[in-house]
Amino acid sequence: MFKWGIHDRDPVPEWTRGRVTLLGDAAHPTMPTLAQGGNMAIEDGYVLARNLARHDDNVKAALGAYVAERQPRTRA
Ligand SMILES: Cc1cc2nc3c(=O)[nH]c(=O)nc-3n(C[C@H](O)[C@H](O)[C@H](O)COP(=O)(O)OP(=O)(O)OC[C@H]3O[C@@H](n4cnc5c(N)ncnc54)[C@H](O)[C@@H]3O)c2cc1C
């Protein structure tokens, strides 16, 4: 019970389809040993909300800006 499978993989290229997008572990699962997944999910939520507010009713533009802002950081 103390053996864990910790695996790495390439980043998910597409987060958004239509008006639906991903955040948190669904978009960028983080190894538990990094202890960063929870705060990255909170950052995603903040950036997503900020972009939705900035782009008023243009959800497509808001989701595009959100992904453009978050992917470089979460890929690193
Ligand atoms: C052992 C371990 C240690 C960790 N330590 C840290 C740490 O020290 N610091 C840190 O920042 N992060 C840590 N993390 C990572 C952190 O827990 C996650 O990155 C974070 O919980 C991700 O949040 P999330 O909302 O994206 O996903 P989750 O917290 O997984 O939330 C997803 C939710 O969706 C629900 N769900 C799934 N399918 C459905 C469905 N079909 N319908 C409705 N609901 C559904 C699930 O029940 C769950 O409640 C650790 C993780 C692990 C496993």
The ligand as a Gaussian input file, in Angstrom:
#p B3LYP/6-31G(d) Opt

LIG

0 1
 C       -1.455000      12.839000      -2.248000
 C       -1.665000      14.234000      -2.780000
 C       -1.065000      15.315000      -2.147000
 C       -1.257000      16.620000      -2.638000
 N       -0.660000      17.672000      -1.979000
 C       -0.867000      18.920000      -2.415000
 C       -0.284000      20.034000      -1.702000
 O        0.401000      19.888000      -0.703000
 N       -0.513000      21.284000      -2.221000
 C       -1.250000      21.498000      -3.332000
 O       -1.422000      22.664000      -3.747000
 N       -1.819000      20.459000      -4.009000
 C       -1.646000      19.188000      -3.573000
 N       -2.230000      18.132000      -4.247000
 C       -2.955000      18.391000      -5.485000
 C       -4.374000      18.906000      -5.232000
 O       -5.084000      18.063000      -4.343000
 C       -5.108000      18.919000      -6.589000
 O       -4.280000      19.519000      -7.591000
 C       -6.413000      19.705000      -6.513000
 O       -7.302000      19.064000      -5.581000
 C       -7.076000      19.787000      -7.881000
 O       -8.323000      20.416000      -7.753000
 P       -9.413000      20.221000      -8.848000
 O      -10.593000      21.027000      -8.392000
 O       -8.863000      20.484000     -10.208000
 O       -9.780000      18.644000      -8.853000
 P      -10.388000      17.764000      -7.680000
 O      -10.009000      18.288000      -6.333000
 O      -10.017000      16.350000      -8.031000
 O      -11.952000      17.981000      -7.828000
 C      -12.693000      17.351000      -8.852000
 C      -14.053000      17.038000      -8.256000
 O      -14.918000      16.586000      -9.311000
 C      -15.676000      15.526000      -8.802000
 N      -16.146000      14.762000      -9.966000
 C      -15.467000      13.875000     -10.742000
 N      -16.238000      13.382000     -11.709000
 C      -17.442000      13.979000     -11.563000
 C      -18.673000      13.887000     -12.278000
 N      -18.796000      13.092000     -13.347000
 N      -19.706000      14.644000     -11.853000
 C      -19.573000      15.476000     -10.780000
 N      -18.428000      15.611000     -10.071000
 C      -17.395000      14.868000     -10.460000
 C      -14.738000      14.764000      -7.890000
 O      -15.471000      13.990000      -6.963000
 C      -14.008000      15.912000      -7.196000
 O      -14.653000      16.377000      -6.033000
 C       -2.060000      16.829000      -3.783000
 C       -2.673000      15.736000      -4.397000
 C       -2.480000      14.450000      -3.924000
 C       -3.161000      13.277000      -4.611000

